[in-house]
Amino acid sequence: MTSKRPGLASARFFSLILTFCPGLLHAAPLGFKGVDIGSPLAQIASNPRHECRPVNTPIGDTVCGLRPRETETIAGASVVSLYYFYDAGRLNGIQITLAEKDFQKVVDALGVKYGAGTLAAAPIRNPNGATFEQRIWTWQRGEESLRAERYSGRLDRSILRITDDSAARRVQQRRAVKDPSKDL
């Protein structure tokens, strides 16, 4: 069947694609304010608001964070802490801590940017035996994921982790390769 109106066939094709691949509308790369997973260390290291230092973590060799007097926001909420984790000069992870009272507002904004996430809920107990509902939202983009946890170690803190899920494996493999001349 041929359409007499130009573009109608392609519009139908596009509609069909979106029906079977809804994630295409929300294919924004995972990151924070233009700093996406895989971006170069120089993007943050050259910014005077951040300081970087060498580390030896499972996902990297450098961590950068906001300097003590610097502030940041996410979806209008104040950020408590912000860290970027790099390995071999490439961003492998971002960790953002915020107040729990801002959690739902931030999750709603993430849903607008990245589309519907996956929700997992489970009860958790504090040391006094009180029960709370832990909510964890997850967005997946191939080997990258964004995980938003309502409670993070404390009932008044929430955490967002944006990660290259294969980073730990790559770092571990690279570190396992040893110089045979040093194994004598």
C-alpha positions in Angstrom: 0.0 0.0 0.0 1.5 3.3 -1.1 0.6 6.6 0.6 -0.2 9.6 -1.5 0.9 11.9 1.2 4.6 12.4 1.4 6.2 11.4 4.7 3.2 9.3 5.9 4.9 6.0 5.3 8.0 7.2 7.1 5.9 8.5 10.0 4.2 5.1 10.3 7.6 3.4 10.2 8.9 5.7 13.0 5.8 5.1 15.0 6.3 1.3 14.6 9.9 1.6 15.7 9.0 3.5 18.9 6.3 1.0 19.7 8.8 -1.8 19.7 11.8 0.2 21.0 10.4 2.8 23.5 13.8 3.5 24.9 14.9 5.3 21.8 13.0 8.4 23.0 15.1 8.5 26.1 18.5 7.5 24.8 20.3 10.3 26.7 23.7 9.2 27.8 24.1 8.5 31.5 25.9 11.2 33.3 25.6 14.4 35.4 25.3 17.9 33.9 27.2 17.1 30.7 29.8 14.8 32.3 28.9 11.4 30.9 30.3 7.9 31.6 33.4 7.5 29.4 34.3 11.2 29.3 37.9 12.3 29.8 39.4 13.1 33.2 40.4 16.6 31.9 36.8 17.6 31.7 36.6 17.7 35.5 40.3 18.0 36.5 40.5 21.3 34.6 37.5 22.7 36.5 38.7 24.7 39.5 35.5 23.7 41.5 36.9 20.1 41.7 39.9 18.5 43.2 41.3 15.1 42.1 43.5 12.6 43.8 44.9 9.2 43.1 43.2 6.2 44.7 43.1 2.4 44.3 39.4 1.4 44.1 37.8 -1.5 42.4 36.6 0.8 39.6 39.4 3.3 39.2 42.7 5.0 39.9 41.5 8.7 40.4 38.6 10.3 42.3 37.5 13.9 41.9 35.1 15.7 44.1 33.8 19.2 44.8 36.2 21.4 46.7 35.0 22.0 50.4 33.3 25.4 49.8 31.7 24.5 46.4 28.0 23.5 46.1 26.0 21.7 43.5 22.3 20.9 42.9 20.4 18.1 41.1 16.8 18.7 40.1 16.8 21.8 42.3 17.9 19.8 45.4 21.2 20.5 47.2 23.9 17.8 46.7 25.5 16.7 49.9 28.5 15.1 48.1 29.6 14.5 44.5 32.4 12.2 43.4 33.7 11.2 39.9 35.6 7.9 39.6 38.1 7.6 36.8 40.4 4.8 35.5 43.1 5.3 32.9 41.7 8.8 32.3 38.1 7.8 31.6 35.0 8.3 33.8 33.7 5.0 35.2 31.3 6.2 37.9 29.6 9.1 39.5 28.3 9.1 43.1 25.9 11.8 44.3 24.6 11.9 47.8 21.5 14.0 48.6 19.0 14.5 51.4 16.3 11.8 51.6 13.6 14.4 51.6 14.6 15.3 48.0 14.7 11.7 46.8 11.3 11.5 45.0 11.8 14.9 43.4 15.1 13.8 41.9 13.7 10.4 40.8 10.9 12.1 39.1 13.3 14.3 37.2 15.5 11.3 36.3 12.3 9.6 34.9 11.7 12.6 32.7 15.2 12.6 31.4 15.8 8.8 31.0 12.3 7.4 30.8 10.7 4.9 33.1 13.1 3.1 35.4 12.7 -0.2 37.2 11.5 0.0 40.8 12.5 -2.5 43.5 11.1 -2.1 47.0 11.9 -4.0 50.2 11.6 -3.3 53.9 14.7 -2.4 55.9 15.2 -2.1 59.6 17.2 0.4 61.6 19.2 -0.7 64.7 16.2 0.1 66.9 14.0 -2.3 65.0 11.8 0.3 63.1 10.9 -0.8 59.6 11.2 1.5 56.5 10.6 0.9 52.8 13.8 1.0 50.8 13.1 2.0 47.2 15.7 1.5 44.5 15.2 2.8 41.0 17.4 1.5 38.2 17.9 2.8 34.6 20.0 0.6 32.3 21.8 1.7 29.1 23.8 -1.3 27.7 26.8 -1.5 30.0 25.9 1.6 31.9 23.4 1.9 34.8 22.0 4.6 37.1 20.8 3.4 40.5 18.9 5.6 42.9 18.6 4.4 46.5 16.2 6.1 48.9 18.3 5.2 51.9 22.1 5.1 51.9 23.5 4.1 55.3 21.4 6.7 57.1 17.7 7.4 56.9 18.3 11.1 56.1 20.5 10.4 53.0 19.8 9.1 49.5 22.4 8.1 46.9 22.6 8.0 43.1 25.3 5.9 41.4 25.9 6.2 37.7 28.3 3.5 36.6 30.0 1.7 33.7 29.0 -1.8 34.9 32.0 -3.4 33.1 34.5 -1.1 34.6 35.4 -3.2 37.7 36.0 -6.2 35.5 38.3 -4.2 33.1 40.2 -2.7 36.0 40.7 -6.1 37.7 41.8 -7.7 34.4 44.3 -4.9 33.8 45.7 -5.1 37.3 46.0 -8.9 37.0 48.4 -8.6 34.1 51.8 -8.5 35.7 55.2 -7.9 34.3 56.8 -11.4 34.1 60.2 -9.9 34.7 59.1 -8.8 38.2 57.9 -12.3 39.1 61.4 -13.8 39.6 
